[in-house]
Amino acid sequence: MPKVFEVPDGYQISKHAEDEELFMFLKDLYAAQGPDSMMGGRWSRSLVSSELKSSALLALRDQVGYLRSMILYKTLPDGFEITILGTAKPHRNKGLMRCLIGCLQDLARSSKRRIFLEVHQQNPVAHDFYEELRFQRRGLRTGYYSDGADAILMDWRPELSEGPSQA
């Protein structure tokens, strides 16, 4: 099966990060979003360490080797659940997350599995982005986020995707 993503110039795919590196990446990521960020402050070192041990990582690193974009996901019997994702602010809008999700879609397609994720109800940019990548809304998890907001449940299914989105 051909790849449906391209790695942007100047970046390389990585499947490994140390606990401290991932913690600092998330700390910087959410600090840049401000104190009212959707995840703000919830990720302690021990929680990041636990999540990293129970998940797989797809990441993009720059030419120096610094982590710039990442997805943590769990393998389930019928799919992959994205638990954490993000791109460092100076590296946004360069196709990094599109590349990583495309990589995970390739993996899901080859193993005939779905991809699941939750997105904050007040994040229309993310809703649109996932819909461009052929994710579909499947439900709502009421009061999921610490601010009391609902999570929109979305999934991607290989049988409903005829190749990469060109959006």
Secondary structure, DSSP 4 states (H G I P E B T S, - for coil): ---S--PPTTEEEE----HHHHHHHHHHHHHHT-TT-SSTT---HHHHHHHHHTSEEEEEEETT--EEEEEEEEEETTEEEEEEEEE-GGGTTSSHHHHHHHHHHHHHHHHT-EEEEEEETT-HHHHHHHHHTT-EEEEEETT-STTS--EEEEEE-GGG--S----
